[in-house]
Amino acid sequence: MPRLSDANELMDIFGDREAMRHTYHLASLRDCRRHIAGHHCQRRRKGFGPWTVVEKERGQIVGFGGLLDDPFDPGWGIEVTYHFSRVAWGKGYATELANYSLQVAATRLRAPAVSAFAHPDNIGSQRVLAKVGFTQLRFVESMNRFMYTRVFEAGRG
């Protein structure tokens, strides 16, 4: 679970315009703390929220994501999301996090379905979503993103 004390490391991800070019980027450490706090509030209300991803070898935070009901853009339901530092790209972390998130959504939350979004230029993210069983639903013009869904069979992920 992300802590406010993780803000400095998470800002290395959220403040990196290149790493965040297909989504949003945070302008300051204060914004990063507000982002973490918003997800903490949502976790208390909903019982789930995003996690930090820590690389075992170095003990360094390399990602942020998982399951969320976005407190900053509500109304989309349970989503799978992930953001990683550039040093973590191409190492399978997004696929691992997405798979684990789907497992939690299906078994612990018993969600009938989850959503995800990917920018049209983010081919890597689109591949991850396809690999873990998401289906592209439609293009959401207001977000400039494709919307994906993963529907769970009754009692199975």
PLY file of the C-alpha trace (Angstrom):
ply
format ascii 1.0
element vertex 157
property float x
property float y
property float z
element edge 156
property int vertex1
property int vertex2
end_header
0.00 0.00 0.00
1.45 3.40 -0.88
2.39 5.67 2.01
2.79 9.43 2.01
6.48 8.78 2.74
6.69 7.11 -0.70
5.90 10.40 -2.43
9.54 11.22 -3.26
10.08 7.87 -5.01
6.67 7.95 -6.68
7.37 11.47 -7.92
10.26 9.97 -9.90
7.54 8.17 -11.88
4.64 10.64 -11.85
6.91 13.64 -12.47
8.69 12.02 -15.42
7.00 13.45 -18.51
8.43 10.71 -20.74
7.27 7.89 -18.47
3.83 9.47 -18.15
3.46 10.73 -21.74
0.38 8.59 -22.44
-1.48 9.58 -19.27
-1.24 12.34 -16.67
1.85 13.67 -14.97
2.09 15.33 -11.57
3.79 18.70 -11.33
4.94 18.70 -7.71
5.64 16.65 -4.62
2.55 18.24 -3.07
0.44 16.95 -5.99
1.94 13.49 -5.52
1.05 13.47 -1.81
-2.48 14.61 -2.69
-2.69 11.77 -5.23
-1.63 9.19 -2.64
-4.04 10.63 -0.03
-6.94 10.57 -2.52
-6.34 6.89 -3.14
-6.13 6.22 0.62
-9.57 7.78 1.09
-10.95 5.71 -1.76
-9.36 2.54 -0.31
-11.12 3.17 3.03
-14.48 3.65 1.27
-14.21 0.88 -1.32
-11.91 -1.64 0.37
-9.29 -1.62 -2.40
-6.83 0.71 -4.03
-3.56 0.84 -5.91
-0.27 -0.54 -4.64
3.36 0.42 -5.01
5.51 -1.98 -6.99
8.90 -2.59 -5.39
11.79 -4.17 -7.24
13.07 -6.98 -5.01
16.74 -6.67 -5.89
17.16 -2.99 -5.02
14.13 -2.47 -2.80
13.24 0.52 -4.95
9.72 1.59 -5.92
9.43 1.15 -9.68
5.66 1.33 -10.14
2.22 2.28 -8.91
-1.05 0.65 -9.84
-3.44 -2.22 -9.44
-7.14 -1.88 -8.72
-8.85 1.41 -8.16
-12.10 3.27 -8.46
-10.47 6.51 -9.53
-11.22 9.26 -7.00
-9.99 11.88 -9.49
-12.10 10.69 -12.43
-15.07 8.84 -10.89
-17.78 6.94 -12.65
-15.82 4.26 -14.49
-16.05 1.56 -11.82
-13.23 -0.77 -10.88
-10.19 -0.26 -13.08
-6.84 -1.94 -13.55
-4.10 0.64 -13.90
-0.32 0.75 -13.87
2.45 3.31 -14.11
6.13 2.40 -14.12
9.49 4.12 -14.10
11.44 3.78 -17.32
13.94 1.42 -15.63
11.08 -1.07 -15.17
9.81 -1.03 -18.76
9.95 -4.29 -20.67
10.49 -6.49 -17.60
6.96 -7.91 -17.34
5.91 -5.90 -14.29
2.77 -4.51 -15.94
1.61 -7.98 -16.97
2.33 -9.38 -13.51
0.51 -6.50 -11.79
-2.47 -6.71 -14.17
-2.79 -10.48 -13.65
-2.60 -10.15 -9.89
-5.15 -7.31 -9.95
-7.56 -9.42 -11.99
-7.15 -12.29 -9.56
-8.00 -10.03 -6.60
-10.95 -8.46 -8.46
-12.42 -11.86 -9.33
-11.81 -13.75 -6.09
-11.72 -11.24 -3.25
-13.93 -8.47 -4.61
-16.11 -10.81 -6.69
-16.40 -8.07 -9.28
-18.39 -9.07 -12.38
-16.00 -7.08 -14.57
-13.20 -4.51 -14.52
-12.13 -1.81 -16.95
-8.84 -0.42 -18.16
-7.83 2.43 -20.44
-4.97 2.85 -22.90
-3.88 5.75 -25.05
-3.94 4.98 -28.81
-0.15 5.47 -29.03
0.58 3.24 -26.04
1.01 -0.02 -27.93
2.85 -1.66 -25.03
-0.07 -1.11 -22.66
-2.55 -2.31 -25.28
-0.51 -5.53 -25.63
-0.46 -6.05 -21.85
-4.23 -5.66 -21.65
-4.80 -8.11 -24.51
-2.36 -10.61 -22.97
-4.29 -10.68 -19.66
-7.67 -11.10 -21.34
-9.11 -7.61 -21.75
-11.29 -6.81 -24.77
-11.27 -3.38 -26.37
-14.76 -1.89 -26.08
-14.64 1.58 -27.57
-12.75 4.81 -27.92
-13.57 7.40 -25.23
-13.04 10.67 -27.04
-13.17 12.85 -23.92
-10.24 10.87 -22.47
-8.43 10.20 -25.75
-8.21 6.56 -24.62
-9.46 3.16 -25.65
-11.65 1.56 -23.00
-11.13 -2.12 -22.31
-13.12 -4.58 -20.23
-12.48 -7.92 -18.65
-15.63 -9.83 -17.73
-15.33 -12.68 -15.23
-17.18 -15.94 -15.58
-19.33 -16.73 -12.54
-17.02 -18.00 -9.80
-13.88 -17.78 -11.98
-11.27 -15.20 -12.97
0 1
1 2
2 3
3 4
4 5
5 6
6 7
7 8
8 9
9 10
10 11
11 12
12 13
13 14
14 15
15 16
16 17
17 18
18 19
19 20
20 21
21 22
22 23
23 24
24 25
25 26
26 27
27 28
28 29
29 30
30 31
31 32
32 33
33 34
34 35
35 36
36 37
37 38
38 39
39 40
40 41
41 42
42 43
43 44
44 45
45 46
46 47
47 48
48 49
49 50
50 51
51 52
52 53
53 54
54 55
55 56
56 57
57 58
58 59
59 60
60 61
61 62
62 63
63 64
64 65
65 66
66 67
67 68
68 69
69 70
70 71
71 72
72 73
73 74
74 75
75 76
76 77
77 78
78 79
79 80
80 81
81 82
82 83
83 84
84 85
85 86
86 87
87 88
88 89
89 90
90 91
91 92
92 93
93 94
94 95
95 96
96 97
97 98
98 99
99 100
100 101
101 102
102 103
103 104
104 105
105 106
106 107
107 108
108 109
109 110
110 111
111 112
112 113
113 114
114 115
115 116
116 117
117 118
118 119
119 120
120 121
121 122
122 123
123 124
124 125
125 126
126 127
127 128
128 129
129 130
130 131
131 132
132 133
133 134
134 135
135 136
136 137
137 138
138 139
139 140
140 141
141 142
142 143
143 144
144 145
145 146
146 147
147 148
148 149
149 150
150 151
151 152
152 153
153 154
154 155
155 156
